[in-house]
Amino acid sequence: MKKYFFITLVLTLLLSSCTNYGALKINTLDINKFNMKSASDIQIELKLGVDNPLNSGVFLKGLDGDIKHNGAKFARVELVKSDTIIAKSKGVYKATLRVVVEDPMLLLTMGMNMKSLNFDEYTTDAKITIANTKGGARKVKVKNYPLKELANKLKR
């Protein structure tokens, strides 16, 4: 009897921690704030319109990667903070990223207008961790992934 109880308990815990992150839908993705702390250190706050049909809250636990411009390392990106997307909700949530530009002169020659960048020339290598409020998490690694395609995929 104890054996069956234990098996039932383990299966319940495993099944409840499984989250179908693919069910999340990001309807909008915009740059909400753009703050240049120095010539090479930029903080970007993204505003995401999200539909979360899942039974648990979801949040971006980690993001660490490189952005490449025409194959050369352009910047380093890391997650500063992110809101928890409430279970079974639709709403607007924020995520703050820190971008450290490798070559500030390149940024100056582009006119420092990040909103008008041609994303076709950019790729990313990144490790992304998405977690839920029940303790589960999924890690995703991307290598030489087109930044434009990533943005479009997020917006679906």
C-alpha positions, 0 to 999 in steps of 0.5 A: 500500500505504501508503495502505491501511495509513493508512486502516486505521489511521485507521478502527481508531482512530476505531472504537475511540474510539467508545463507546456511553455509553448501554450504561452502567446506573446501578442506584442513585444515593444521597447518600453524604456531605453536607458544608456548608462554609459557609451557601452552599457545600456538597459532596455525594458521590454513590454510584452503583451502575454496570454498565459493559459497555463495553470502556473505563473511563468517567468524568465529566470535567466537570459545570458548571451551574445549578439553578433553583427554580421558574425562579429560579437557586438554585445553581451546581453543578460537578464536584470529582472522580469515580471511573473506572468500570472496563471490563466491571465492576459496582460502586459508584463515587463522584462529588463535586460542589460546590454553591454556593447563590445564596440561603442564606436560601432554604436555611435556610427549607427546613430545610437538609434536602437529602434531603427536597427536592421535586425537582418544583420544580427544573430544571437548565441544565448542560454534562456531559462523559463521557469514556473511558479511551481518550481519547474524550469526549461533551459533553451540554448540558441546558436547563431539564431537570427535576431529578427526571426527570434523577435518574430517567433516571440510575437507569433 
